[in-house]
């Protein structure tokens, strides 16, 4: 879907995808931004990342899914709600042809914000 280009910004990353994927990626970005307004946007591991006292969450687009990476603690804490989706230790795949659970993404991001803010205390 995209070349192995190195991205400087999330905008650059999003703009490499077809229009329908761009809309989903932008909504994912805005959902995370609203849930973690103090977080800083970055590109890490070649994908969109939000940082707050370290990596908060990452997301990425693939041909058939949107990958969301809230670390293993984010997956563990929401394992029940994530059960309808394909998931692994630190990631979940939201099929691109089904509605993305943005409310769940918001909850997970808010959980991760609390977790990362505790780290520095």
C-alpha positions as CSV (number, residue, x, y, z in Angstrom):
1,X,0.0,0.0,0.0
2,X,2.9,2.4,0.6
3,X,6.5,2.5,-0.1
4,X,9.2,2.1,2.6
5,X,9.6,5.9,2.7
6,X,10.7,7.6,5.9
7,X,8.1,10.0,7.1
8,X,8.7,13.2,9.0
9,X,5.1,13.9,10.1
10,X,1.8,12.1,10.6
11,X,0.3,14.2,7.7
12,X,3.0,12.9,5.3
13,X,2.2,9.3,6.4
14,X,-1.6,9.7,6.1
15,X,-1.3,11.4,2.6
16,X,0.3,8.2,1.2
17,X,-3.0,6.3,1.5
18,X,-6.2,6.2,-0.5
19,X,-8.9,8.7,0.4
20,X,-11.1,6.2,2.4
21,X,-8.1,5.1,4.5
22,X,-7.0,8.7,5.0
23,X,-10.4,9.6,6.5
24,X,-10.1,6.7,9.0
25,X,-6.5,7.6,9.9
26,X,-7.4,11.2,10.4
27,X,-10.3,10.3,12.6
28,X,-8.0,7.9,14.6
29,X,-5.5,10.8,15.0
30,X,-8.2,13.2,16.2
31,X,-9.7,10.7,18.6
32,X,-6.2,10.2,20.1
33,X,-5.5,13.9,20.2
34,X,-8.8,14.7,22.0
35,X,-8.1,11.9,24.5
36,X,-4.5,12.9,25.1
37,X,-4.2,16.7,24.4
38,X,-0.8,17.0,26.0
39,X,0.7,14.2,23.9
40,X,3.1,15.1,21.1
41,X,2.7,13.7,17.6
42,X,5.7,11.9,16.2
43,X,6.7,9.2,13.8
44,X,8.3,6.2,15.6
45,X,9.0,2.8,14.0
46,X,7.9,4.4,10.7
47,X,4.3,4.9,11.9
48,X,2.2,7.6,13.6
49,X,2.9,7.8,17.3
50,X,1.7,9.9,20.2
51,X,4.2,10.4,23.0
52,X,3.6,11.4,26.6
53,X,6.3,10.4,29.1
54,X,7.4,8.0,26.5
55,X,5.4,6.2,23.8
56,X,1.7,6.4,24.4
57,X,0.1,4.7,21.4
58,X,0.9,4.1,17.7
59,X,-1.4,3.4,14.7
60,X,-1.0,2.4,11.1
61,X,-2.9,1.5,8.0
62,X,-2.7,-1.8,6.1
63,X,-4.5,-3.1,3.1
64,X,-7.3,-4.7,5.2
65,X,-7.0,-3.2,8.7
66,X,-6.0,-0.3,10.9
67,X,-3.4,-1.4,13.4
68,X,-3.6,0.2,16.8
69,X,-0.7,-0.3,19.3
70,X,-1.5,0.7,22.9
71,X,1.3,-1.4,24.4
72,X,0.7,-4.8,26.1
73,X,-0.9,-3.1,29.2
74,X,-3.5,-1.4,27.0
75,X,-4.4,-4.7,25.4
76,X,-4.5,-6.5,28.7
77,X,-6.7,-3.9,30.4
78,X,-9.3,-4.0,27.5
79,X,-8.9,-7.7,26.5
80,X,-12.7,-8.3,26.9
81,X,-13.7,-5.3,24.7
82,X,-11.1,-6.2,22.1
83,X,-12.2,-9.9,21.9
84,X,-14.1,-9.4,18.6
85,X,-10.9,-8.3,16.9
86,X,-7.7,-10.0,16.0
87,X,-5.1,-8.9,18.6
88,X,-1.7,-9.8,20.0
89,X,0.4,-8.8,23.0
90,X,0.6,-5.1,22.1
91,X,-1.6,-4.6,19.1
92,X,-5.1,-4.9,17.7
93,X,-6.4,-5.0,14.1
94,X,-9.6,-3.2,13.3
95,X,-10.9,-4.4,9.9
96,X,-11.0,-1.5,7.4
97,X,-14.4,-2.6,6.0
98,X,-16.1,-2.5,9.4
99,X,-16.8,0.5,11.7
100,X,-13.8,1.4,13.8
101,X,-14.6,1.4,17.6
102,X,-13.4,5.0,18.1
103,X,-15.1,5.2,21.6
104,X,-13.0,2.1,22.6
105,X,-9.9,3.7,21.2
106,X,-10.6,6.9,23.3
107,X,-11.0,4.8,26.5
108,X,-7.7,2.9,25.8
109,X,-5.8,6.1,25.1
110,X,-7.2,7.7,28.4
111,X,-6.1,4.6,30.2
112,X,-2.6,4.8,28.7
113,X,-2.4,8.5,29.6
114,X,-3.0,7.7,33.3
115,X,-0.5,4.9,33.1
116,X,2.2,7.0,31.5
117,X,1.7,10.0,33.8
118,X,2.1,7.6,36.8
119,X,5.5,6.5,35.5
120,X,7.2,9.8,36.3
121,X,5.8,10.1,39.9
